[in-house]
């Protein structure tokens, strides 16, 4: 994988920011990318969260890209090699809460219903898929969530005994929003993603992730893998935390691309997020998540996450859901897809680049040990200037 394959196709126009683990100082640095060089921004912002609070973030980044510190190609190689002795890329967010929206596409909604009806048993997935397909077909594919037509469809499905909590958030008035991962726990380009040993039916979820600051402004976007344990959530939606939040179950990157005059929210409304899985057993799988087919606009997902009812003083990263739901059989007929150790998952798009991770057993991945206390201790040793706290923050 070369540097150019990791970067957006229009990288010359892209304003990219991220984080680098710095071997010299023993901690994370906020960085910007330009012309194959990496610039340390920590002198103007101690965290990515702080950087994105500036109303002039785009010009701030432009003004700070004067003296490069690293070569991007070196960082990419070290990241993909998982070489702890070299500077490497991290997930491009830090203090932001990692949130996620589920069931934002009709196709994925139907797969969630199948998981529920199959009670997490992949042997029954094909049977239930056929049953659901016969019952609802494409009749709900054009429904606007929360509309009178959606309410009428709900009454019909209730009468047939086919209503589900997933249909409620898929076509009902309120989207599903949950907390995907703790602050600082997401992994970046090259890091392994984790599948716990207790799961035997699981999959990647290639998604657009919106980056939102403390006042609710969408300031950028990145790619994400919302690693999902289908068998666990299929047993009960109340096990969502067990299915979604495990070590290395949230991958983000490779960089946050800032919105500017060239790259806007309108750009990503039609973005296609591509997926490829390459297994050590010779298995390959490809898929796509076409954001033009999302059932709720991005603004609705953000407003359901933050507002008078909930504030995020350090901002948040919001997974926007996926159209992709793997149904291809990997091993036995009817059991569909599940991960195996060593799978290489590549999630990519034209404007955001490529996020590449290898699948491993969660129990054998490096422990997550760098948390908020360690970050604050590190910033203290670096004597990074801190902005004065506002009354609202206090």
C-alpha positions as CSV (number, residue, x, y, z in Angstrom):
1,X,0.0,0.0,0.0
2,X,1.6,3.3,-1.1
3,X,1.1,6.7,0.3
4,X,-1.1,7.8,-2.7
5,X,-3.4,4.8,-2.1
6,X,-4.0,5.9,1.5
7,X,-4.8,9.5,0.6
8,X,-7.9,11.1,-1.1
9,X,-7.8,11.2,-4.9
10,X,-7.9,15.0,-4.8
11,X,-5.3,15.2,-2.0
12,X,-3.9,18.4,-3.5
13,X,-7.1,20.2,-2.6
14,X,-7.6,18.4,0.8
15,X,-7.0,19.9,4.2
16,X,-6.2,16.9,6.3
17,X,-5.6,16.8,10.1
18,X,-4.8,13.9,12.3
19,X,-2.7,12.6,15.2
20,X,0.8,11.1,15.3
21,X,2.4,9.1,18.2
22,X,5.7,10.8,18.6
23,X,8.5,8.6,19.8
24,X,10.7,11.5,20.8
25,X,8.3,12.9,23.3
26,X,6.3,9.7,24.1
27,X,2.8,11.0,23.3
28,X,0.3,12.1,20.6
29,X,0.8,15.2,18.5
30,X,-1.9,17.1,16.5
31,X,-0.8,17.2,12.9
32,X,-1.7,18.5,9.4
33,X,-0.8,16.9,6.1
34,X,0.4,18.8,3.0
35,X,2.4,17.8,-0.1
36,X,3.6,14.6,1.5
37,X,4.8,16.3,4.6
38,X,3.4,16.2,8.2
39,X,3.3,19.4,10.3
40,X,3.2,19.4,14.1
41,X,0.3,21.6,15.2
42,X,0.5,21.0,18.9
43,X,1.9,24.5,19.5
44,X,-1.4,26.0,18.4
45,X,-3.7,23.2,19.7
46,X,-3.0,20.6,22.3
47,X,-5.8,18.3,21.0
48,X,-7.8,17.8,17.8
49,X,-10.9,18.7,19.8
50,X,-9.4,22.1,20.7
51,X,-8.3,22.7,17.2
52,X,-11.8,22.2,15.8
53,X,-13.3,24.7,18.2
54,X,-11.7,27.6,16.3
55,X,-14.1,29.4,14.0
56,X,-11.1,29.9,11.7
57,X,-9.7,26.4,11.8
58,X,-9.1,26.2,8.1
59,X,-6.9,29.3,8.0
60,X,-5.3,28.3,11.4
61,X,-4.2,25.0,9.8
62,X,-2.9,26.8,6.6
63,X,-0.9,29.3,8.7
64,X,0.7,26.6,10.8
65,X,1.9,24.4,7.9
66,X,5.3,26.0,7.6
67,X,8.0,23.6,8.9
68,X,7.4,19.9,8.3
69,X,8.4,17.4,11.0
70,X,7.7,14.0,9.5
71,X,7.5,12.5,6.0
72,X,4.0,11.1,5.5
73,X,5.3,8.0,3.6
74,X,7.4,7.0,6.6
75,X,4.4,7.3,9.0
76,X,2.2,5.2,6.7
77,X,4.8,2.5,6.4
78,X,5.3,2.4,10.2
79,X,1.6,2.4,10.8
80,X,0.8,-0.5,8.5
81,X,3.8,-2.4,9.9
82,X,2.6,-1.7,13.4
83,X,6.1,-0.8,14.3
84,X,6.1,0.5,17.9
85,X,9.7,1.9,17.6
86,X,8.7,4.5,15.0
87,X,6.4,7.4,14.8
88,X,3.0,6.3,13.5
89,X,-0.5,7.5,12.8
90,X,-3.3,7.3,15.4
91,X,-7.0,7.7,15.1
92,X,-7.5,11.3,14.1
93,X,-9.8,12.2,17.1
94,X,-9.0,12.5,20.8
95,X,-11.3,14.1,23.3
96,X,-14.4,13.7,21.1
97,X,-17.1,11.2,22.3
98,X,-17.5,8.5,19.7
99,X,-21.2,8.1,18.9
100,X,-23.0,6.1,16.2
101,X,-26.3,5.9,14.4
102,X,-27.8,2.6,13.5
103,X,-30.4,1.4,11.0
104,X,-30.1,4.5,8.7
105,X,-30.4,2.4,5.5
106,X,-33.4,0.2,4.6
107,X,-31.2,-2.7,3.6
108,X,-29.2,-2.7,6.8
109,X,-32.5,-2.3,8.7
110,X,-33.8,-5.5,7.2
111,X,-30.6,-7.3,8.2
112,X,-31.0,-6.2,11.8
113,X,-34.5,-7.6,11.8
114,X,-33.1,-10.9,10.4
115,X,-30.5,-11.0,13.2
116,X,-33.3,-10.5,15.8
117,X,-35.6,-13.1,14.3
118,X,-32.7,-15.6,14.0
119,X,-31.8,-14.9,17.6
120,X,-28.2,-14.5,16.7
121,X,-28.0,-17.9,15.0
122,X,-26.4,-17.7,11.5
123,X,-27.9,-21.1,10.5
124,X,-31.4,-19.5,10.5
125,X,-30.4,-16.3,8.6
126,X,-31.2,-17.5,5.1
127,X,-34.6,-18.8,6.2
128,X,-35.5,-15.6,8.0
129,X,-34.2,-13.5,5.2
130,X,-36.5,-15.2,2.7
131,X,-39.5,-14.8,5.1
132,X,-38.9,-11.1,5.7
133,X,-38.4,-10.6,1.9
134,X,-41.7,-12.2,1.1
135,X,-43.5,-10.1,3.7
136,X,-42.2,-6.6,3.0
137,X,-40.2,-6.8,-0.2
138,X,-39.3,-3.4,-1.4
139,X,-42.4,-1.8,-0.1
140,X,-40.7,0.3,2.6
141,X,-37.5,1.2,0.6
142,X,-38.9,4.7,-0.3
143,X,-40.5,5.5,3.0
144,X,-39.4,8.7,4.7
145,X,-38.8,7.9,8.4
146,X,-41.4,9.5,10.7
147,X,-43.8,10.2,7.8
148,X,-47.6,9.4,7.8
149,X,-46.8,6.7,5.2
150,X,-44.3,5.2,7.6
151,X,-46.8,5.2,10.4
152,X,-49.3,3.4,8.2
153,X,-46.8,0.8,7.2
154,X,-46.0,0.2,10.9
155,X,-49.7,-0.5,11.5
156,X,-49.7,-3.1,8.7
157,X,-46.6,-4.8,10.0
158,X,-47.9,-4.9,13.5
159,X,-51.0,-6.6,12.2
160,X,-48.8,-9.2,10.5
161,X,-46.8,-9.8,13.7
162,X,-43.6,-8.6,11.9
163,X,-42.9,-5.3,13.7
164,X,-39.5,-5.0,15.2
165,X,-37.6,-2.5,17.3
166,X,-35.2,-2.1,14.3
167,X,-38.1,-1.1,12.1
168,X,-39.1,1.5,14.8
169,X,-35.7,3.3,14.5
170,X,-35.5,2.6,10.8
171,X,-38.7,4.2,9.7
172,X,-40.1,5.7,12.9
173,X,-39.7,9.4,14.0
174,X,-36.5,9.0,16.0
175,X,-33.1,7.6,14.8
176,X,-31.0,5.2,16.9
177,X,-28.0,7.0,18.4
178,X,-25.7,5.2,20.8
179,X,-22.2,5.6,22.3
180,X,-19.8,3.4,20.2
181,X,-16.6,3.7,22.1
182,X,-14.9,5.5,25.0
183,X,-12.9,8.6,24.5
184,X,-9.3,7.9,23.2
185,X,-10.1,4.2,22.5
186,X,-10.5,4.3,18.7
187,X,-7.7,2.8,16.6
188,X,-6.3,4.3,13.4
189,X,-4.6,3.3,10.1
190,X,-2.7,0.0,10.4
191,X,-3.8,-1.0,13.9
192,X,-5.6,-4.2,14.5
193,X,-9.3,-4.3,15.1
194,X,-10.7,-6.7,17.6
195,X,-13.2,-9.6,17.5
196,X,-13.8,-11.2,20.9
197,X,-13.5,-15.0,21.1
198,X,-17.2,-15.3,22.2
199,X,-18.4,-14.1,18.8
200,X,-18.8,-16.4,15.8
201,X,-20.9,-14.2,13.6
202,X,-19.5,-10.7,13.0
203,X,-18.7,-8.2,10.3
204,X,-17.2,-4.9,9.3
205,X,-19.4,-1.8,8.8
206,X,-17.9,0.7,6.5
207,X,-19.2,4.2,7.4
208,X,-18.8,7.9,6.9
209,X,-18.0,9.5,10.3
210,X,-18.9,13.2,10.8
211,X,-16.8,15.3,13.1
212,X,-18.8,17.8,15.1
213,X,-17.5,20.4,17.5
214,X,-19.0,21.6,20.8
215,X,-21.6,23.9,19.3
216,X,-22.9,21.3,16.9
217,X,-21.2,22.4,13.8
218,X,-20.1,19.7,11.4
219,X,-16.5,20.6,10.6
220,X,-15.1,17.6,8.9
221,X,-15.4,13.9,8.0
222,X,-13.4,10.7,8.1
223,X,-13.9,7.0,7.5
224,X,-14.9,4.5,10.1
225,X,-15.3,0.8,10.7
226,X,-18.1,0.2,13.2
227,X,-17.0,-3.4,14.0
228,X,-20.2,-5.4,14.8
229,X,-21.0,-8.7,16.5
230,X,-24.1,-9.9,14.8
231,X,-24.7,-13.0,17.0
232,X,-24.5,-10.9,20.2
233,X,-26.9,-8.1,19.1
234,X,-29.1,-10.7,17.4
235,X,-29.8,-12.3,20.8
236,X,-31.0,-9.1,22.2
237,X,-30.8,-5.4,21.3
238,X,-30.1,-4.8,25.0
239,X,-26.7,-6.4,24.4
240,X,-25.8,-3.6,22.0
241,X,-22.9,-2.5,24.3
242,X,-21.4,-6.0,24.3
243,X,-21.9,-6.2,20.5
244,X,-20.4,-2.8,19.7
245,X,-18.0,-1.6,22.4
246,X,-14.9,-3.8,22.8
247,X,-11.2,-3.0,22.6
248,X,-10.3,-2.0,19.1
249,X,-13.9,-2.2,17.8
250,X,-13.9,1.4,16.6
251,X,-11.4,2.2,13.7
252,X,-11.2,5.8,12.4
253,X,-9.1,7.5,9.8
254,X,-6.7,7.8,8.2
255,X,-7.3,11.6,8.6
256,X,-10.1,14.1,9.3
257,X,-10.7,16.1,6.2
258,X,-11.9,19.6,7.1
259,X,-14.9,21.1,5.3
260,X,-13.8,24.0,3.2
261,X,-14.7,25.7,-0.1
262,X,-13.7,22.6,-2.1
263,X,-15.1,19.9,0.2
264,X,-18.5,20.4,1.8
265,X,-21.3,18.4,3.4
266,X,-22.9,18.4,-0.1
267,X,-19.8,16.5,-1.3
268,X,-20.3,13.6,1.0
269,X,-24.0,13.3,0.5
270,X,-23.2,11.2,-2.6
271,X,-20.0,9.7,-1.4
272,X,-19.5,6.0,-1.9
273,X,-17.7,4.2,0.9
274,X,-16.1,1.1,-0.5
275,X,-15.2,-2.1,1.4
276,X,-12.8,-4.9,0.7
277,X,-12.0,-7.9,2.9
278,X,-8.9,-10.1,2.1
279,X,-8.6,-13.2,4.2
280,X,-5.5,-15.4,4.7
281,X,-7.7,-18.3,3.4
282,X,-7.9,-16.7,0.0
283,X,-11.4,-15.4,0.6
284,X,-12.2,-11.9,-0.7
285,X,-15.4,-9.8,-0.3
286,X,-16.2,-6.4,-1.7
287,X,-19.1,-4.1,-0.9
288,X,-20.1,-0.5,-0.9
289,X,-22.0,2.0,1.2
290,X,-23.7,4.5,-1.0
291,X,-24.5,7.6,1.1
292,X,-27.0,8.8,-1.5
293,X,-29.3,6.1,-0.3
294,X,-29.3,7.0,3.4
295,X,-32.8,7.4,4.8
296,X,-32.2,10.4,7.1
297,X,-30.2,13.6,6.2
298,X,-26.9,14.1,8.2
299,X,-28.3,17.2,9.9
300,X,-31.2,15.1,11.4
301,X,-28.7,12.6,12.8
302,X,-26.6,15.4,14.3
303,X,-29.6,17.2,15.8
304,X,-30.8,13.9,17.3
305,X,-27.3,13.6,19.0
306,X,-26.8,17.1,20.3
307,X,-28.9,20.1,21.2
308,X,-30.8,21.3,24.2
309,X,-31.2,17.7,25.4
310,X,-27.4,16.8,25.2
311,X,-24.2,18.8,25.0
312,X,-20.7,17.6,24.1
313,X,-18.2,20.2,25.3
314,X,-15.3,18.5,23.5
315,X,-17.3,17.6,20.4
316,X,-18.1,14.2,19.0
317,X,-17.4,11.8,16.1
318,X,-20.6,10.4,14.6
319,X,-20.8,7.2,12.7
320,X,-23.7,7.6,10.2
321,X,-24.6,4.0,9.6
322,X,-24.1,1.7,6.7
323,X,-25.9,0.3,3.7
324,X,-23.6,-2.7,3.6
325,X,-24.7,-5.9,5.2
326,X,-22.7,-9.0,4.1
327,X,-24.8,-12.0,3.0
328,X,-22.3,-13.9,0.9
329,X,-21.4,-17.3,2.4
330,X,-17.8,-17.7,3.5
331,X,-17.9,-21.3,4.8
332,X,-21.1,-23.3,5.1
333,X,-24.1,-22.5,2.9
334,X,-26.7,-20.2,4.5
335,X,-24.3,-19.0,7.3
336,X,-23.2,-15.8,5.5
337,X,-20.0,-13.9,6.3
338,X,-18.0,-13.8,9.4
339,X,-14.5,-12.5,10.2
340,X,-11.4,-14.7,10.6
341,X,-8.2,-13.7,12.3
342,X,-5.8,-12.1,9.7
343,X,-8.6,-10.6,7.6
344,X,-7.4,-7.3,6.1
345,X,-10.2,-4.8,5.9
346,X,-9.9,-1.8,3.6
347,X,-12.5,1.0,3.7
348,X,-12.0,3.7,1.2
349,X,-13.6,6.6,-0.6
350,X,-12.7,9.1,-3.3
351,X,-12.5,12.1,-0.9
352,X,-11.3,10.5,2.3
353,X,-8.7,8.0,1.3
354,X,-8.2,4.5,2.7
355,X,-8.5,3.1,6.3
356,X,-6.8,-0.3,6.5
357,X,-6.9,-2.6,9.5
358,X,-6.2,-6.3,10.2
359,X,-8.6,-8.4,12.3
360,X,-7.3,-10.1,15.5
361,X,-8.6,-11.7,18.6
362,X,-9.4,-8.9,21.1
363,X,-7.8,-10.8,24.0
364,X,-4.4,-10.8,22.2
365,X,-4.3,-7.2,21.0
366,X,-2.3,-4.6,22.8
367,X,-4.1,-3.4,25.9
368,X,-5.7,0.0,25.7
369,X,-3.7,1.8,28.3
370,X,-3.4,5.5,27.2
371,X,-6.4,7.2,28.6
372,X,-7.4,10.7,29.7
373,X,-5.1,10.8,32.7
374,X,-2.1,9.8,30.6
375,X,-3.0,12.4,28.0
376,X,-3.2,15.2,30.5
377,X,0.0,14.1,32.2
378,X,1.7,14.1,28.8
379,X,0.4,17.6,27.8
380,X,1.6,18.8,31.2
381,X,5.2,17.6,30.6
382,X,5.1,19.3,27.2
383,X,4.1,22.6,28.8
384,X,1.5,23.0,26.1
385,X,-0.3,26.3,26.6
386,X,-4.0,25.9,27.5
387,X,-6.8,28.3,26.7
388,X,-8.5,30.0,29.6
389,X,-11.7,28.2,30.6
390,X,-15.0,29.9,29.9
391,X,-17.8,30.3,32.4
392,X,-19.9,27.8,30.4
393,X,-17.1,25.2,30.5
394,X,-16.7,25.6,34.3
